[in-house]
């Protein structure tokens, strides 16, 4: 069930916004630089924390990553995932990506990190009552973060990718579907056909943020990920992950692959599906992501 970007924007209740930078603190950590950022949403006035990692030195424009943090019921983590990691990850992604030559930005999503004073269920209900969605707000803010990241003097705007695990993965392929400025996307542990999840009851493992009225009457996960074509996309899942059961992954991937074939880009989408693995990053996944980003965005190393 194909869908246009404009129609998907409407279903999500996407509203354009911009982020104004109000404060920046810079810290050199030996192998990389950390920037602690304070943004203000120009749509609703919300203060939004951002964290950025980048390589040492100032030697021209670099490839960049918009990193979307996960959910996992750990509302207190938010953007700190970039610097401190989380249980589902092998380690913090920010320093690693800086080592591989990337400028990487992560912002707190609504109800997470420093914004966790508002409950997810309350924020989701409020958005729905106004004809919007919490997921749409998240995507709008990620898009604004992408705009800000693109404006940096040290970022090559033609080499910006997006990645994340779990909720961050869902944000990654949805935003890549909506915004062609994302040159490549690699996502972990959250790719499955939503209708198939409903058939087994597994959909209730997702948070309230992902409630989008009418979505499945018009399209599907696989079709949305297919909107990324022909830009490169890497999908990583564990086949023992309750969020990505094999039949739901197979159904979604078949639709996404069909879209890439239509775009004559079948070689630019790939699936890493690991048996016996749950909702966690593995060394195989990490190696695949780093190799993918290096190949398509030009990072310094791929091992």
C-alpha positions as CSV (number, residue, x, y, z in Angstrom):
1,X,0.0,0.0,0.0
2,X,2.1,2.9,-1.2
3,X,1.5,6.4,0.2
4,X,2.8,9.8,-0.7
5,X,5.1,11.8,1.6
6,X,2.5,14.5,1.8
7,X,-0.3,12.2,2.9
8,X,2.0,10.6,5.5
9,X,2.8,14.0,6.9
10,X,-1.0,14.6,7.2
11,X,-1.7,11.4,9.0
12,X,1.2,12.1,11.4
13,X,0.0,15.6,12.1
14,X,3.4,16.9,11.2
15,X,3.9,20.6,11.9
16,X,7.1,22.4,10.7
17,X,9.2,24.0,13.4
18,X,12.8,25.3,13.9
19,X,15.2,25.1,16.7
20,X,17.0,28.2,17.9
21,X,20.3,27.6,19.6
22,X,20.4,29.5,23.0
23,X,23.5,28.1,24.6
24,X,26.6,25.9,23.9
25,X,29.2,24.4,26.2
26,X,32.2,22.6,24.6
27,X,34.4,20.0,26.2
28,X,37.3,18.1,24.8
29,X,37.5,14.5,26.0
30,X,40.8,13.4,24.6
31,X,39.5,11.3,21.6
32,X,36.6,13.6,20.7
33,X,34.7,16.8,21.5
34,X,31.4,17.0,23.2
35,X,29.0,20.0,22.7
36,X,26.2,20.4,25.2
37,X,23.5,22.4,23.5
38,X,20.3,24.3,24.5
39,X,17.7,24.8,21.9
40,X,14.3,26.6,21.9
41,X,11.5,25.3,19.8
42,X,10.2,28.2,17.7
43,X,6.8,26.5,17.5
44,X,5.9,25.9,21.2
45,X,8.7,27.5,23.1
46,X,9.9,24.2,24.6
47,X,13.5,24.1,25.8
48,X,15.2,21.1,24.2
49,X,18.6,19.6,25.3
50,X,20.9,18.5,22.5
51,X,24.2,16.6,22.8
52,X,26.8,16.5,20.0
53,X,30.0,14.6,19.5
54,X,32.6,15.3,16.8
55,X,36.2,14.4,15.9
56,X,39.1,16.5,17.3
57,X,40.4,19.2,15.0
58,X,38.9,21.5,12.4
59,X,39.9,20.1,9.1
60,X,36.9,20.8,6.9
61,X,33.4,19.5,6.4
62,X,32.7,16.1,7.7
63,X,29.9,13.5,7.3
64,X,27.2,13.8,10.0
65,X,24.7,11.6,11.8
66,X,21.3,12.5,13.3
67,X,21.1,10.0,16.1
68,X,17.6,9.2,17.6
69,X,17.5,7.8,21.1
70,X,15.5,4.8,22.2
71,X,12.5,4.4,24.5
72,X,12.8,1.2,26.6
73,X,10.7,2.7,29.4
74,X,13.8,4.6,30.5
75,X,12.4,8.1,30.3
76,X,15.3,9.5,32.2
77,X,17.9,8.7,29.6
78,X,16.9,10.6,26.5
79,X,19.8,12.2,24.6
80,X,22.3,11.0,27.3
81,X,22.2,7.7,25.3
82,X,24.7,9.4,22.9
83,X,27.3,9.8,25.6
84,X,26.5,7.0,28.1
85,X,24.7,4.3,26.1
86,X,22.0,2.1,27.5
87,X,21.6,-1.6,28.3
88,X,20.5,-2.5,24.8
89,X,23.6,-1.1,23.3
90,X,27.2,-2.4,23.3
91,X,28.4,1.0,24.3
92,X,27.9,4.8,23.8
93,X,27.5,5.6,20.1
94,X,28.7,9.2,20.2
95,X,32.4,8.7,20.9
96,X,32.5,5.7,18.6
97,X,31.0,7.7,15.7
98,X,33.4,10.6,16.4
99,X,36.3,8.1,16.1
100,X,34.9,7.1,12.7
101,X,34.9,10.7,11.6
102,X,31.2,11.7,12.1
103,X,29.6,14.8,13.7
104,X,26.7,13.3,15.6
105,X,23.7,15.1,17.1
106,X,21.0,13.7,19.5
107,X,18.2,15.7,21.1
108,X,15.7,14.8,23.9
109,X,12.4,13.7,22.5
110,X,9.2,14.8,24.2
111,X,8.7,13.0,27.6
112,X,12.3,11.8,27.7
113,X,15.5,13.1,29.3
114,X,15.1,16.6,30.7
115,X,11.6,16.6,29.2
116,X,10.4,13.6,31.2
117,X,8.4,15.8,33.6
118,X,5.4,15.1,31.2
119,X,4.2,11.5,31.0
120,X,4.2,9.9,27.5
121,X,0.5,8.8,27.9
122,X,-0.5,12.4,28.8
123,X,1.4,13.9,25.9
124,X,0.0,11.3,23.4
125,X,-3.6,12.0,24.5
126,X,-3.2,15.7,24.3
127,X,-1.8,15.5,20.8
128,X,-4.5,13.2,19.6
129,X,-7.2,15.5,21.1
130,X,-5.8,18.3,19.0
131,X,-5.7,16.2,15.8
132,X,-2.0,15.6,16.0
133,X,0.2,12.8,17.2
134,X,3.1,12.6,19.7
135,X,5.1,10.7,17.0
136,X,4.5,13.5,14.6
137,X,5.8,16.0,17.1
138,X,8.9,13.8,17.6
139,X,9.5,13.7,13.8
140,X,8.9,17.4,13.5
141,X,11.6,18.1,16.1
142,X,14.0,15.6,14.6
143,X,13.5,17.3,11.2
144,X,14.3,20.7,12.9
145,X,17.4,19.1,14.4
146,X,18.4,17.9,10.9
147,X,18.0,21.5,9.7
148,X,20.2,22.8,12.4
149,X,22.8,20.1,11.9
150,X,22.9,20.9,8.2
151,X,23.6,24.6,9.0
152,X,26.9,23.8,10.8
153,X,30.1,24.9,9.1
154,X,31.8,21.5,9.8
155,X,29.0,19.4,8.2
156,X,28.8,18.2,4.6
157,X,25.1,18.6,3.8
158,X,25.3,15.9,1.1
159,X,26.6,13.3,3.7
160,X,24.1,13.3,6.5
161,X,22.7,10.0,7.7
162,X,20.4,8.8,10.5
163,X,20.5,5.9,12.9
164,X,19.1,4.6,16.2
165,X,17.8,1.6,18.0
166,X,14.2,0.7,19.0
167,X,12.2,3.9,19.0
168,X,15.2,5.6,17.5
169,X,15.1,3.1,14.6
170,X,11.4,3.9,14.0
171,X,12.2,7.6,14.0
172,X,15.1,7.0,11.6
173,X,13.3,5.2,8.8
174,X,10.1,7.4,9.1
175,X,12.1,10.6,8.9
176,X,14.3,9.3,6.1
177,X,11.0,8.4,4.3
178,X,9.8,12.0,4.8
179,X,13.0,14.0,4.3
180,X,15.3,13.4,1.3
181,X,18.1,15.3,3.0
182,X,18.9,12.1,4.8
183,X,21.3,10.4,2.5
184,X,21.4,7.0,4.2
185,X,19.8,5.4,7.2
186,X,20.7,2.4,9.3
187,X,18.4,1.2,12.0
188,X,18.3,-1.5,14.7
189,X,15.6,-3.6,16.4
190,X,12.3,-2.0,15.3
191,X,11.4,-3.0,11.8
192,X,8.2,-5.1,11.5
193,X,4.9,-5.0,9.8
194,X,2.5,-3.2,12.3
195,X,-0.6,-5.2,11.1
196,X,1.2,-8.5,11.7
197,X,2.1,-7.3,15.2
198,X,-1.6,-6.5,15.9
199,X,-2.6,-10.0,14.8
200,X,-0.4,-11.5,17.5
201,X,-0.9,-8.8,20.2
202,X,2.8,-7.8,20.0
203,X,1.8,-4.2,19.0
204,X,1.1,-3.4,22.7
205,X,4.8,-3.6,23.4
206,X,5.2,-0.3,21.6
207,X,4.7,3.0,23.5
208,X,1.8,5.4,23.2
209,X,3.9,7.7,21.1
210,X,3.4,5.5,18.0
211,X,-0.4,5.7,17.9
212,X,-1.2,7.2,14.5
213,X,-4.9,7.1,13.7
214,X,-5.8,5.7,10.3
215,X,-2.2,4.7,9.4
216,X,-2.8,1.1,8.6
217,X,-5.9,1.7,6.6
218,X,-3.7,3.6,4.1
219,X,-0.2,2.1,4.3
220,X,2.2,-0.2,6.0
221,X,5.6,-0.3,7.7
222,X,7.2,-1.8,4.6
223,X,5.7,0.8,2.3
224,X,6.9,3.7,4.5
225,X,10.4,2.3,4.6
226,X,10.1,1.9,0.9
227,X,9.8,5.7,0.5
228,X,13.5,5.9,1.5
229,X,14.4,4.3,-1.9
230,X,16.7,4.8,-3.8
231,X,18.8,6.1,-0.9
232,X,20.7,3.4,1.0
233,X,19.0,1.7,3.9
234,X,20.3,-1.0,6.4
235,X,17.8,-2.8,8.6
236,X,19.1,-4.9,11.5
237,X,16.8,-7.1,13.7
238,X,17.0,-9.9,16.2
239,X,14.7,-12.8,15.3
240,X,14.0,-13.6,19.0
241,X,13.0,-10.0,19.6
242,X,9.3,-9.8,20.5
243,X,9.1,-6.4,18.6
244,X,10.4,-8.0,15.4
245,X,9.0,-11.5,15.1
246,X,10.1,-13.2,11.8
247,X,6.7,-13.2,10.0
248,X,6.3,-9.5,10.6
249,X,9.9,-8.7,9.5
250,X,9.5,-10.8,6.3
251,X,6.2,-9.1,5.4
252,X,7.6,-5.6,5.9
253,X,10.9,-6.3,4.2
254,X,9.2,-7.8,1.1
255,X,7.3,-4.5,0.6
256,X,10.4,-2.4,1.2
257,X,12.4,-4.5,-1.2
258,X,9.7,-4.2,-3.8
259,X,9.9,-0.4,-3.6
260,X,13.7,-0.5,-4.1
261,X,13.3,-2.8,-7.1
262,X,10.8,-0.4,-8.6
263,X,13.4,2.4,-8.0
264,X,16.1,0.2,-9.7
265,X,18.0,0.2,-6.4
266,X,17.6,-3.3,-5.0
267,X,21.3,-3.4,-4.1
268,X,20.9,-0.4,-1.8
269,X,18.7,-2.0,0.8
270,X,19.8,-4.9,3.1
271,X,18.6,-6.8,6.0
272,X,20.7,-8.3,8.9
273,X,18.4,-10.7,10.7
274,X,20.1,-12.6,13.5
275,X,18.6,-15.8,15.0
276,X,18.7,-16.2,18.7
277,X,19.0,-12.5,19.3
278,X,16.5,-10.3,21.2
279,X,16.1,-6.5,21.5
280,X,19.8,-5.7,21.6
281,X,22.6,-4.5,19.5
282,X,25.1,-7.1,18.6
283,X,28.7,-6.9,17.3
284,X,27.5,-8.1,13.9
285,X,25.0,-5.2,13.8
286,X,27.6,-2.7,15.0
287,X,30.1,-3.8,12.4
288,X,27.4,-3.7,9.7
289,X,26.3,-0.2,10.6
290,X,29.8,1.2,10.7
291,X,30.7,-0.4,7.4
292,X,27.4,0.9,5.9
293,X,28.0,4.5,7.1
294,X,31.6,4.5,5.9
295,X,30.6,3.2,2.5
296,X,27.7,5.6,1.9
297,X,28.7,8.7,3.9
298,X,32.5,8.5,3.9
299,X,33.5,7.9,7.4
300,X,37.2,7.3,8.1
301,X,37.0,3.6,9.1
302,X,34.7,0.7,8.5
303,X,36.1,-1.9,10.9
